[in-house]
Every structure is written in structure tokens, then in C-alpha cells.
Amino acid sequence: MNSIKSNFWAQLFIIYTRYMLGGGFVFASIIKIKGRRFTTLPQEGADFGTAMHFFETMYQTGLYWQFLGWGQLIAGLLLMTQRYAKLGAVVNFPIILNVFIITISMDFNLTPVITGMMLLANLGLLVWHWGELRTLVNLPLIPEKPDREEKRRIWEVTGLLLFAFTAGYRILRDSYDPIFWFGVCLVIGLAALTLRLFGSKRDNAPIKAS
């Protein structure tokens, strides 16, 4: 495991996994915080026990609907910061596990495939950080190397940019173009990767441990 965690490309994969997982939760959270329905599909009058009836019931609770949104927003932000990604992976796990169980409990078509992949990604992040997280179950700490790629300032800045764009876009727009959103995020992510590979040493300076 240590040899894998020392690999530059493996570390990049983890960094971008955090962006994607966290970004997906931030994207889904804002509409709930705004007190709006999650989907434009008809929900009122949906048959009892259906997915749309389930969504409408949660929406009608009001405060609980917004509470779910804030939980997703905080978990997503923590993951995207890189600095607090370990905490984000821990906070996000029960949320995505709950979402996955919901999607396999009702007829959500292919949605369980997506939520299942998100759950596996979150489990992968927990495994990646197990050396430090194992203290939660009273096992001895296995410290990480101090020169981890995630500690470079460029990844923290990129995470904040992705968060700001995603949150801002969803605050301004109830309806959305997923291709536009993903395209802009992709451009930001590729720009950061280009700067990391070809930028100056100053741009890639490691951030101080918190």
C-alpha cells in the first residue's frame, strides 16, 4: 500500500476522485438548501411507495429537506478542499451509504449504478487514509509521508474554485445544463493539472499541515 500511495499518478487519482465525489454532492445540495424540489419530474400525486412519492414526502418536510442539503454541502466541501479530505470522507460515508440503500430499495432505474460507484469511491478514500483513520478504532497510527501531493497549494485552490463555481451555478440556476457544468469543471481540473506538471515550483509549493 505504501508503494501505491507514493505513486504520483495514484495520488492524482485520489485528488480528482475527491473533486468528483465532493462536486456531485455540492451540486445536489444547493437545490435542497433553497427549498426547491430535486427533480423536475412530476412528484405531487405520485403513487404511494414510488421514488417520486418518496422525494415529494422528503421535500414536504421543509426543514429536514434543507438539513439534508446542508449535510451534503458540508461533506462535499470538506472533500474538495483536500486539506480536510479525510474528515470529508468520514462525514460523506454514511450519507452516500444512505443514498445507495434508498436507490436499491425503490425503482430508480440505473441510479443505483451511479450511487454504487460513488459508494465504492468513498470506500476507496477511506482505505487510502486508513493508516490515520485506524486510530478511530483504537489501532496505532501509521503516519503519512509529509510530502503528499494533496498538500500542494494548487490542489486546495483548485478545489475551492470548483466548489465556488458549482455552488454559484446552482444558486443562480434552478434549471441546469449538466454538460455545461461538467465541461467548466473539466476545464478547471485540466488547467490545474497543466499548471502542476509544467508550472513553476512556487505555484506548486506545498501547503502547511493544519
N, C-alpha and C positions, 0 to 999 in steps of 0.2 A: 504493500500500500504506500509506503514512503517513497518508493521509486516512482509510482504513478503520480503522487502528489507533487513530486519535484519536477515533473514534466511541464514545460511551458504551455503546450497546447492543451493539456489536460486542465491546467489552471484556467486557461481562457474559456474552455468549455463550461466550467463551473460558473465563471463570472457571467457569461451570457445566458446560462440557464437561469441564474438569479434574475437577470433582466427580464427574460421572457415570462417566468412564473410570476414575479412581482408585478410586471406590467399588466399581465392579464387580470390580476386581482384589482389593481388600481382602476383599470378600465371598467370593470364590472361594478366597482364600489360606488362611484360618484352618482350614478343614476338613483341608487338606493338612498344615499345621503340627501339628495334633492327631493326625495319623497315621490319619485315617479316609478311607474311600472317598468320592470326589467325588459320586457319584450313588447313589441307592437302587435303581436298576435292576440286575438280576442280572448279575454280571460273571464270577463263578467258573464255569469250564466253557464260557465263550463261545467260539465258533468262531474259529480262528486267522485273524488278519488283519482282524477286525471291530473296530469302535470300542470295544466293551466289553472285548474281549481286550486292546486297547492300553491302556485305562485300568487294567485289572487288572495288567498287566505293570509299569506305572509304579508302581502302588500297592505291589506286592510288593517293589520295590526298597528301600522304607523310607526310608533317608537321602535318596536322590535325590528322592523324593516330597515330603519335607519341605523340601528345598532349593528346589524349585520354588515351594512355598508362601511361603517367606521372600522369594524374589525378587519375587513378585507383591505381597506385603505392603509391601515397601520402596518399590517403584515406585509403588504406589497412594498411599502416604502422602506421598511427595515431591510428587506431582501435587496432592493435596488441600490441602497447606499453602499453596499459592500462592507463598509466599516462595521455595521451591526447585522450582517447577514446571518450569523449563527443564531442570534436571537430571532431573526425573521423566520428562519427555517423551523425553529421550535414552535413559534406562535402560529405559523401558517399550517403546520401539520394537522392539528385537529380540525381546522377549518376545511381544508381540501379533502380530508377523510370524510367529514360530514357531507360535503357536496357530492363526493363519489357515491356514498351509500344511498343518498337521495336519488341520484340518477339511475342507479341499478334497481331501485325499488319501484320505479314507475316507468311508463313508456316515454323515454326521452330520445328515441331513435338511436342515432350514433353518438349522442352526447357522452355516454359512459366511456367511450373510447378516448375522448378528449380529457375528461376528468381523470380517467385511469392513468393516462400519460402524465398528467400534472401531479398525481399522487406519487407515481414512480419517481418523477423528477425530484419531488420534495424528499422522498426517502433517500435518494442518491445524495442530496445535500446533507442530510443527517449522517449518513455513512461517512461522507467526506470529512465531516467535523467531529466524528466520533471520539477521536483522541482527546478532545477537550470536553465534549458533552458527556462523556462517560462518568465525570465527577457527579452528575445528577443522580447516578445510581451507586454512589459511594465506591467507585473504582478509581484507581490512581490516574492522575492527569498525565497525558502524553502531549507535551507542549509542541506547538507548531514551530516551524522554522521562521525566524524573524523577517526573512526577505521574500515573503509570499507575494505573488503577482498582484493579488487583490489589494495589497496595501499601497499600490501606486496611485497617486493622486488622480491620474487621468480616469481611472475607473469609478472613483467616487463622483467626480464631476459629471461623467457620462451618465451615471445612474440618476443624479439629480436632474439633469437635462431631460432624460427620458420620463422621469416622474412628472416634471413640470409640464411637459408637452402633453402627456397622456391625461393628467388631471385637468389641465386647462382646456383641452379639446372637449372633454366630456362635460365640463362645467358650462361651456358655451353652447354645446350642441346636444340636444336630446336624441335627435336622429343622427346617424353617423355613417361614414363610409369606411368600412374596415380595411379596405385596400389602401386608402389614403393614410389612415392611421398607421398601419403596419409599414407602409412604404417610407413614411417620415422616420419612424423608429429605426428601420433598417439603415437608412442613410446616416442617422446619428451614430448607430453602432459601428458601421463600416468606417466612418470618419474617425472614430476613436481608435479603431484597430489600426488604421493607416498611420495615425499620429504616434501610436505606441511603437509600431515597427520601424518607422522612418523619422520620428520626431527627435527633438534634442533631449539630452539627458535631464535637463531642467524640467521639461514638460512631463517626464516620466518619473520624477522624484517620488520616493515612497512617502506615504503619509505617516504621521506619528500614531503609534498604537494608543487606543483610548483606554 
